[in-house]
Amino acid sequence: MATLKLRAIGNSVGMVLPKDLLARMNLAEGDTVQVVESGDGLLLTTMPQETEAQLELGREMMKRYRESFAALAK
């Protein structure tokens, strides 16, 4: 278990993950993680590459058809 401290990063707040924890979780700068709220606190998990690819396709579709989605939402 690691204890992390929240720190100011520009206008936001973030936490720095220790190098040994990054190595154990096979994470590197730029990787995406999910934070899930649970009854016991927060759960930090890695995001499968397949999920990340699906999200990126969804973002592209939302951008491409933004006007159509806006019209449907009315």
C-alpha positions as CSV (number, residue, x, y, z in Angstrom):
1,M,0.0,0.0,0.0
2,A,1.2,3.5,-0.8
3,T,0.2,6.7,0.9
4,L,-0.1,9.6,-1.6
5,K,-0.3,13.3,-1.0
6,L,-2.5,15.6,-3.1
7,R,-0.5,18.4,-4.6
8,A,-1.2,21.6,-6.6
9,I,-0.4,21.1,-10.3
10,G,-1.1,24.3,-12.2
11,N,-4.7,25.2,-11.5
12,S,-5.6,21.6,-10.7
13,V,-4.8,19.1,-7.9
14,G,-3.1,15.8,-8.6
15,M,-1.1,13.0,-7.0
16,V,2.3,11.7,-7.9
17,L,2.6,7.9,-8.0
18,P,6.0,6.6,-6.7
19,K,8.3,5.0,-9.3
20,D,8.1,1.5,-7.7
21,L,4.3,1.6,-7.7
22,L,4.3,2.6,-11.4
23,A,6.6,-0.3,-12.2
24,R,4.5,-2.8,-10.3
25,M,1.3,-1.6,-12.1
26,N,3.2,-1.5,-15.4
27,L,2.2,2.2,-15.9
28,A,4.0,5.1,-17.5
29,E,3.4,8.8,-18.1
30,G,0.5,9.2,-20.5
31,D,-1.3,6.0,-19.6
32,T,-4.9,6.1,-18.8
33,V,-6.3,4.9,-15.5
34,Q,-9.9,4.7,-14.1
35,V,-10.9,6.0,-10.7
36,V,-14.0,4.2,-9.3
37,E,-15.8,5.3,-6.2
38,S,-16.8,2.5,-3.9
39,G,-18.2,2.2,-0.4
40,D,-14.7,1.8,1.0
41,G,-13.1,4.8,-0.9
42,L,-11.5,5.0,-4.4
43,L,-10.3,2.2,-6.6
44,L,-7.6,3.1,-9.1
45,T,-7.4,0.6,-12.0
46,T,-5.7,0.5,-15.4
47,M,-7.9,0.8,-18.5
48,P,-7.7,-2.1,-20.9
49,Q,-6.4,-1.0,-24.3
50,E,-9.6,-2.3,-26.0
51,T,-11.7,0.0,-23.8
52,E,-9.4,3.0,-24.5
53,A,-9.7,2.3,-28.3
54,Q,-13.5,2.1,-28.0
55,L,-13.7,5.4,-26.1
56,E,-11.5,7.1,-28.8
57,L,-13.8,5.8,-31.5
58,G,-16.8,7.2,-29.6
59,R,-15.1,10.6,-29.1
60,E,-14.4,10.8,-32.9
61,M,-18.0,9.9,-33.7
62,M,-19.4,12.5,-31.3
63,K,-17.1,15.1,-32.8
64,R,-18.0,14.1,-36.4
65,Y,-21.8,14.0,-35.8
66,R,-22.0,16.8,-33.2
67,E,-24.7,18.7,-35.1
68,S,-26.8,15.6,-35.7
69,F,-26.6,14.6,-32.0
70,A,-27.5,18.2,-30.9
71,A,-30.6,18.1,-33.2
72,L,-31.7,14.7,-31.8
73,A,-31.3,16.0,-28.3
74,K,-33.9,18.8,-28.8
